């Protein structure tokens, strides 16, 4: 686990440094041409308050994976899909304390996409990308922690999996806000062992700020 912690810390440091160097913002471009908000706005909301059974878990994973597929195909993200088998549920249910923050991440992204579609503006576009960064980062870290730790043992692999590589190039400020807000979800969703990863992440962010 210590190696995984070290890798994740390096990824976040790289994101923060890279964003600061580029100084480039997507919001100076013609954001009306971006097709991603419309594609995400077409997805249904989760309509779950919690995950208390395998059927709830399957609904949560299937809808989350539909969103992940759009991001991976349309936005050059590489977020790993969550596993929706009975065996996965049996293992995950013992490691997760509650799901509501992850459900909220999904629903907030859908709502912000709909809001932008109904009223295109620079502010709504930024809110959409902030919620997108939060969803991609937290879903990636939790998915990797629960299912894919052995497969993401390099900085580059985890950096690409987080989905923040294209976001870092387009909107450095979005990355920094995403990183500073991600900790609470990881802390409240994962059990003690995995929460230690979040503790190390937030400490490194504080040290670099």
N, C-alpha and C positions, 0 to 999 in steps of 0.2 A: 504493500500500500504506500510505503514511503516514496517509492519510485514514481507511482502515479501522481502523488501530491506534487513532487518536484516538477514533473512534466507539465501539469496544469498551471503551476505558478509561472513557469517559463512562457507558456502560451499567453497568459494574461499580460505579462511584462512586455512581450513582443507586440501585442495588440495596442497597448498604451503608448509604447515608443513609436510604433509605426504610424498611429493616428496623429501623434504630435508632429511627426516629420512631414507628412503629406500636406496637412493644412487644407485639404481639398474637401469641398462640401457639395453634395448632390443637390442641395436646395438652390444653388445658383443656376441650375440647368432648367430645361423645359420639362418640368416634372409631369406635365399633363400627358406626355407621351409614354409614361411608364405603365405597362399593362398589368403589373403585378397586383396592385390594389383591387382591380376589378375581378381578377381570378380568385383572389382570396375572399372577396366579399360574397362570392357565389356559394361559399361553403356554409353549411348550417352551424348554428351554435351548438355547444355540447349538451346543454339541458341536463346536466348532472350536478348535484350538490356535493356528492361524495362517491367513493368507490368502495362498496361493501360486499360485492359478490363478483364472481367470475364474469357474469353477464355485464355488470357495470364496467368492469375492467376492459372487457372486449370492446364495448362501445367507446370508451375513452381512448383505447389504443387505435381502433380503426379510424376514428375521426382525426386523431392526431397524425396518423400516418398519411391520410389523404392530404393534409396540409403540408407535411414534410415532402411528399412527392411533388407537389406544385413548386415548393421552394427549390428542391434539388433540380427540377427540370427547367424552371423559368429564371431562376436567380443565381445559378452557379453555386448553390449551397451543396454541402455534402453531409447533411445531418443523418445519422444512422436511424433507421426505422426501429420502432419499439416492437417487441415480440408479444404476440397476442394468444399464445397457446395456453392450455390449461396448466402445463408444467411451468411456464413462465409466471403465470398468476400465482401458483403455489409458492414459488420462490420469492417473488416480489412482495407478496402480501406480508411476508415475514420481515421485510426490510424497510418498508415504507410506513411511516406513521400517519400521514394523511395526504390526500391528493388535491385538496381544494385550491392551493396556489397554482398547481399545474393546469387545472381546469380553467382557472381565472386567466392564466396567460393565453390560452387558446381563445377563450371568449373575448378577451380584450382586443386581441389582434383582429378577429372577425369584425367586431364593433368599430374599430378604428378604420378598417378598410371600407366598411359601409359608410361611415361618416365622411370619409374623403370622397367617395363616389358621389354622395349626395351634395357635398359642398366642397369642391376642389379648392384648396388653398394651401399656401406654404405651411401654415401652422398645422393643418390637418394631415398634410403629407409627412411632416416631421413626426407627429404623434404616431402615425402608422409605422414609420421605420423604427421608432423607439420601441414600440410594442413588438415589432418583428425581431429586433435584436434580443430583447428579453426572452421571447419564446424560443428562439433558436439556441441561445446560449444555455439556458436552464434545461431545456429538453435534452440537448446534447450531453451535458455533463451528467444528468441523472441517468439517461439511457446508457451511457458509457460506463458509469459506475456500477449499474445493475447488471448489464449484459455483455459489454464489449471491452472490459478493461485490458485484457490480454491482447486485443487487436489494435489498440491505440497507444502503443508504447513509444511513439516518437512525437516530437513537438509538431512537426509538419502535419501528421495525420490528425492529431487532435485539433490543431488550428483550423484545418479544412473542415473537420466534422462540426465544429461549433457554428459554422455558417457566417462567422463574422469577418471572414477575409474580404468579401466584396463590400460589406458594410464599412469596414475600416478604410477602404479606399474612397468610398463615396461620402461618408459622413463621420469624421473622427469624433465629433462631439457626441454623436449617438453611441459610439462604442464606449466612451468614458462613462456616460450616464448608465448604460446597460451594465457595465462591470460593477459600478457602485451600488446598483439596486438588486443585483442577482443574488447576493448572499442570503437574503431573508428566505427566499423560496427554498434554496438548497438546505438551509438550516432547519426549516420547519417540515420539509418533506422527508428527508433521509434520517435514518437512525444514527446513533452516536458515532459509529465508526466512520461512516461516510461524511458526517457533519464535520469531522476533523479536517477534511479536505477544504470545506468552505471556510473554516477558521483560518487556515493557512493562506487561502486566496485573499481574504479580506485584509489580513495583516500585511500582506505584500502590497496590496493596493494602497493602504494607508501609509506604508513606508515610502512609497514612490510618489505620493501626492505632495 
